[in-house]
Amino acid sequence: MAGSARDDDLVSDQERARAPRQVKSARRTAQILELVASTPSGMSLADVARALGLPRSSAHALLSDMTESRLLEAQPSSASP
């Protein structure tokens, strides 16, 4: 059943504007899950960003959200201080 005009009024312009970005984030999240699943040894932030052509800041935000949501588990860095 199609939504009524009143239902459409309940969705704000701000929510409509945010929808494409949310879809893009969902797509990127799926890409990260596929990438990480194909790499059992794990990947660094830089590896994920490079493999998917993302800015490090975007990869960091997505990976942080995914870790908080328990979709991924962060491992301690193996880099020396």
N, C-alpha and C positions, 0 to 999 in steps of 0.2 A: 504494500500500500504506500503510495507516495505521500511525502510529508506535506502538511498544509502550509499556507503562506505564513500562518502564525508561528509554526515550528521554525521556519526560515528566519523569522524576526528574532528568535531566541539566540541565534548565532551572531555574535558581534562581528563588526568589520575587522576588528583586531584578530579575532580567531580565524576568520577567512584568510587574512594576510599571512598568518603564521602557518597555515596548513601546508603550503608547498615546502616550507623549510622542514616541517616535521616529517613529511614524506621523504625528503632528501636524507634526513638523519636516520630514518628507519632503513633506507636503502644502504647507507654507509655502515650502519650497525650490522646488517646482514652480510655485507662484504667483509667486514672485519671478522665476524664469526667464521665465515667460510675460509678466510685466509689463515686464521689462527688454528682452526681445526686441521688444516692441511700441513701444519708445521708443528709436529708433536714436541719438538725441542723448545718451542716458545719463540717469541719475537719481542724485540725491543720497540719502544715508541718510535724511534727513528726508522726501524725496519717497516713497521706498519704504515707510517706516513709515506715513506718512499715507495712501497709496493702499490699503494692505492693512489699516489699522486696527491696527497692531502698536505696542507700546511701542518707543521708540527702542533700548532696551537689547536687546530681542529681535531687532529688525532688524539691529542691529550684530553680534550674535553669529552670526546666520545668514549675513550678508554676509561676515563674516570667515572663517567656515568654507568658504563657497563660493569665496572668493578663494584660500584656502590649497589647496583642492582643484582649483583652476584651472577652475572652472565659470564664474567671472566674472573680469574684469580691472578692477582699480581704476585710476581716472584721477586725476591730481593735481587738487586742489581749485582752482577758479577764483576763490575768495574772496580778497579783499585782506587782508593782515595788519593 
